[in-house]
């Protein structure tokens, strides 16, 4: 109809919903679900630590990025020092790395190291035997993490839908 007038109520509320929608619609629910899904993975990693480095459990963290939808679970460097019985100080992250991927002749062949062995130690045998516990713990906890992610995501989406009064 030409010339018919109408009044639309709730335009400001509608604009506010549209402005908040990208943040509330995907970022918050997914981020919360990813953080919740990281808990079983973190627990499995802590349980699979070799007994000789059990004290390094304190550097096992779950971190969410502010830049994108990224949540990391794993061992973090730079969180203190470990002193061995000879008085040498190490970052606990290095100890976890060595026990996971091995050292010297016992390096894990499936892992790609950034640096080759130094010339001085190229012929040395022995070293820390790799246990590959980080990847193994991910494999064991993957199904539980997926289940927690799906449940938490559904709950967060339902909360968002309820907050807007959609039925």
C-alpha positions as CSV (number, residue, x, y, z in Angstrom):
1,X,0.0,0.0,0.0
2,X,1.3,3.4,-0.9
3,X,1.1,6.0,1.7
4,X,0.1,3.9,4.6
5,X,2.0,4.6,7.8
6,X,3.0,2.3,10.5
7,X,4.9,2.6,13.8
8,X,7.5,0.0,14.7
9,X,8.0,-0.5,18.4
10,X,11.2,-2.0,19.9
11,X,13.6,-0.8,17.2
12,X,16.2,0.1,19.8
13,X,16.0,-3.2,21.5
14,X,16.2,-4.9,18.1
15,X,19.4,-2.9,17.2
16,X,20.9,-3.9,20.6
17,X,20.2,-7.6,19.9
18,X,21.8,-7.3,16.5
19,X,24.8,-5.5,17.9
20,X,25.4,-8.1,20.6
21,X,24.5,-11.1,18.5
22,X,27.9,-12.1,17.1
23,X,29.5,-12.0,20.5
24,X,26.7,-13.8,22.3
25,X,25.8,-16.1,19.4
26,X,29.0,-17.9,18.8
27,X,32.0,-16.6,20.8
28,X,30.8,-17.0,24.4
29,X,29.1,-20.4,24.0
30,X,31.9,-21.9,22.0
31,X,34.6,-20.5,24.3
32,X,32.9,-21.8,27.4
33,X,32.3,-25.2,25.9
34,X,36.0,-25.4,24.8
35,X,37.2,-24.5,28.3
36,X,34.9,-27.2,29.8
37,X,36.1,-29.8,27.2
38,X,39.7,-29.1,28.1
39,X,39.2,-30.2,31.7
40,X,39.1,-34.0,31.0
41,X,42.2,-33.6,28.7
42,X,44.1,-31.8,31.5
43,X,43.1,-34.4,34.0
44,X,44.2,-37.2,31.8
45,X,47.6,-35.5,31.1
46,X,48.1,-35.0,34.8
47,X,47.3,-38.7,35.5
48,X,49.7,-39.9,32.8
49,X,52.8,-38.0,34.0
50,X,55.7,-40.3,34.7
51,X,56.2,-40.7,38.4
52,X,59.7,-39.2,38.2
53,X,58.4,-35.8,37.1
54,X,55.0,-35.8,39.0
55,X,55.9,-32.5,40.6
56,X,55.6,-30.7,37.2
57,X,51.9,-31.1,37.3
58,X,51.7,-27.5,38.5
59,X,52.7,-26.2,35.0
60,X,49.7,-28.0,33.3
61,X,47.3,-25.2,32.3
62,X,44.2,-24.4,30.3
63,X,44.4,-21.1,28.5
64,X,41.9,-19.3,26.3
65,X,43.1,-16.8,23.7
66,X,41.5,-13.4,23.5
67,X,42.4,-13.1,19.8
68,X,40.3,-16.0,18.5
69,X,38.4,-19.1,19.4
70,X,41.5,-21.0,20.7
71,X,41.8,-22.8,23.9
72,X,45.1,-24.6,24.6
73,X,45.7,-27.3,27.2
74,X,49.2,-28.4,28.1
75,X,52.4,-27.7,29.8
76,X,53.5,-24.1,30.0
77,X,57.0,-22.9,30.3
78,X,58.4,-20.1,32.4
79,X,56.5,-21.0,35.6
80,X,59.3,-21.5,38.0
81,X,62.5,-23.6,38.1
82,X,63.3,-27.2,39.0
83,X,66.5,-28.0,40.7
84,X,68.0,-31.5,40.3
85,X,70.1,-33.3,42.8
86,X,73.3,-31.8,41.2
87,X,72.1,-28.3,41.7
88,X,71.3,-27.6,38.0
89,X,68.2,-25.5,37.4
90,X,65.8,-26.4,34.6
91,X,62.5,-25.0,33.4
92,X,59.9,-27.7,34.3
93,X,58.6,-27.5,30.7
94,X,62.0,-28.9,29.5
95,X,61.7,-31.9,31.8
96,X,58.2,-32.7,30.5
97,X,59.4,-32.2,26.9
98,X,62.4,-34.5,27.4
99,X,60.3,-37.2,29.1
100,X,57.7,-37.0,26.3
101,X,60.0,-37.0,23.3
102,X,63.3,-38.4,24.6
103,X,66.9,-37.2,24.3
104,X,70.1,-38.2,22.6
105,X,69.9,-41.6,20.9
106,X,66.4,-42.3,22.4
107,X,64.7,-39.4,20.5
108,X,61.2,-40.2,19.4
109,X,61.4,-40.8,15.6
110,X,57.8,-39.7,14.9
111,X,58.4,-36.2,16.3
112,X,60.1,-33.6,14.2
113,X,62.7,-31.8,16.2
114,X,63.6,-28.2,15.3
115,X,67.3,-28.7,15.9
116,X,69.4,-31.8,15.0
117,X,71.7,-33.3,17.6
118,X,74.9,-31.3,18.1
119,X,78.1,-32.6,16.7
120,X,79.6,-33.1,20.2
121,X,76.7,-35.4,21.3
122,X,75.9,-37.0,17.9
123,X,77.6,-40.3,18.8
124,X,76.4,-40.5,22.4
125,X,74.1,-43.3,23.2
126,X,71.4,-43.5,25.9
127,X,69.3,-40.5,27.0
128,X,65.8,-40.2,28.4
129,X,63.5,-42.8,26.9
130,X,60.4,-41.2,25.3
131,X,57.1,-42.1,26.9
132,X,54.9,-40.1,24.5
133,X,52.4,-39.6,27.3
134,X,51.0,-36.2,26.1
135,X,49.7,-37.6,22.8
136,X,48.5,-40.8,24.4
137,X,46.5,-38.9,27.0
138,X,44.9,-36.9,24.2
139,X,43.9,-40.1,22.5
140,X,42.4,-41.5,25.7
141,X,40.5,-38.3,26.6
142,X,39.3,-37.2,23.2
143,X,35.8,-38.9,23.4
144,X,35.2,-37.4,26.9
145,X,36.2,-34.0,25.7
146,X,33.9,-34.2,22.7
147,X,31.0,-35.2,24.9
148,X,31.6,-32.4,27.4
149,X,31.9,-29.9,24.6
150,X,28.6,-30.9,23.0
151,X,26.7,-30.9,26.4
152,X,28.2,-27.5,27.5
153,X,27.6,-25.9,24.1
154,X,23.9,-27.0,24.0
155,X,23.5,-25.6,27.5
156,X,25.1,-22.3,26.6
157,X,23.0,-21.9,23.4
158,X,19.9,-22.7,25.4
159,X,20.8,-20.0,27.9
160,X,21.3,-17.5,25.1
161,X,18.0,-18.4,23.5
162,X,16.2,-18.1,26.8
163,X,17.8,-14.7,27.5
164,X,16.2,-13.3,24.3
165,X,12.8,-14.8,25.1
166,X,12.7,-17.0,22.0
167,X,10.4,-20.0,22.3
